[in-house]
């Protein structure tokens, strides 16, 4: 495998992991804000959680389709 391709693959995996960690940290911070002065958790019903796996799958399919349209695969 070419070094540029390997670096691009590793950067993509790193970005995916980092995005997941940031989403988890944001979720934990929101939960910490929902604790009142007595220490009990205030329940707030948020909307549906984003489907991170579904979004990344759709993005990769769209990118592959674009690459095929641009005839990048020969």
C-alpha positions in Angstrom: 0.0 0.0 0.0 1.3 3.4 -0.9 2.4 5.6 2.0 0.0 8.4 1.0 -3.0 6.0 1.0 -1.9 4.5 4.3 -1.7 8.0 5.8 -5.1 9.0 4.4 -6.7 5.8 5.8 -5.1 6.4 9.2 -6.2 10.0 9.3 -9.8 9.0 8.4 -9.9 6.4 11.2 -8.4 8.9 13.7 -11.0 11.6 12.6 -13.8 9.1 13.1 -12.7 8.1 16.6 -12.1 11.7 17.6 -15.6 12.6 16.4 -17.1 9.8 18.5 -15.2 10.8 21.5 -16.2 14.5 21.1 -19.9 13.5 20.8 -19.6 11.3 24.0 -17.9 14.2 25.9 -20.6 16.6 24.8 -23.3 14.1 25.9 -21.7 13.7 29.3 -21.4 17.5 29.7 -25.1 17.9 28.9 -26.0 15.3 31.5 -23.8 17.1 34.1 -25.7 20.3 33.4 -29.0 18.5 34.1 -28.2 17.9 37.8 -29.9 20.3 40.2 -28.6 21.7 43.5 -29.7 18.6 45.5 -27.7 16.2 43.3 -30.7 14.6 41.7 -30.8 14.3 37.9 -33.3 16.4 36.1 -34.7 14.4 33.2 -34.9 16.2 30.0 -36.2 14.3 27.0 -34.1 15.2 24.0 -34.9 14.5 20.5 -33.7 11.3 18.8 -30.0 10.7 19.1 -28.1 11.1 15.8 -27.1 7.9 14.1 -23.4 8.4 13.7 -22.8 5.1 12.0 -25.6 5.7 9.6 -24.4 9.1 8.7 -20.8 8.0 8.0 -22.0 5.1 5.9 -24.1 7.4 3.8 -21.2 9.8 3.4 -18.9 7.1 2.3 -21.4 5.8 -0.3 -21.9 9.3 -1.6 -18.1 9.8 -1.9 -17.7 6.5 -3.7 -20.5 7.4 -6.1 -18.8 10.8 -6.8 -15.5 9.1 -7.5 -17.1 6.7 -9.9 -18.8 9.5 -11.7 -15.4 11.4 -12.0 -13.9 8.1 -13.3 -11.2 8.0 -10.6 -11.2 4.2 -10.7 -9.6 2.8 -13.8 
